[in-house]
Amino acid sequence: MSSSAAYLPDDAAERPIRLLLVDNHAVVREGLRSLLDRESFVEVVGEAGDGAAALRAMDRIRPDVILMDLEMPGVHGVEATRQVNESHPVIKIVVLTSHASEEDVFPARKAGAV
């Protein structure tokens, strides 16, 4: 078993990765969904426009992976990542951000993003 396979649910090799898109810009979510819908290995199972909506959606749909923006109104991406990691550590969070500074990225890694 590869090290990456150890992070996926037992049945992940037999089905697409269930992905939740989280970004406060609808056009970004639509663009990402359009690209990801072309791939057989991933299934976009939900979208959220802010961290609070992401937390509610996560509890309802239980994705394998969350693609999380950092800069959002309300619950910030770092805080949402921390809460997801505390309550559902098997869900992996990948940060998607246009901010490339260490001040933006390191807190997300510390909160549990991969």
Stockholm file with secondary structure:
# STOCKHOLM 1.0

chainA/1-114         MSSSAAYLPDDAAERPIRLLLVDNHAVVREGLRSLLDRESFVEVVGEAGDGAAALRAMDRIRPDVILMDLEMPGVHGVEATRQVNESHPVIKIVVLTSHASEEDVFPARKAGAV
#=GR chainA/1-114 SS CCTTGGGSCTTGGGSCEEEEEECSCHHHHHHHHHHHTTCTTEEEEEEESSHHHHHHHHHHHCCSEEEEESCCSSSCHHHHHHHHHHHCTTSEEEEECSCCSHHHHHHHHHHTCC
#=GC SS_cons         CCTTGGGSCTTGGGSCEEEEEECSCHHHHHHHHHHHTTCTTEEEEEEESSHHHHHHHHHHHCCSEEEEESCCSSSCHHHHHHHHHHHCTTSEEEEECSCCSHHHHHHHHHHTCC
//
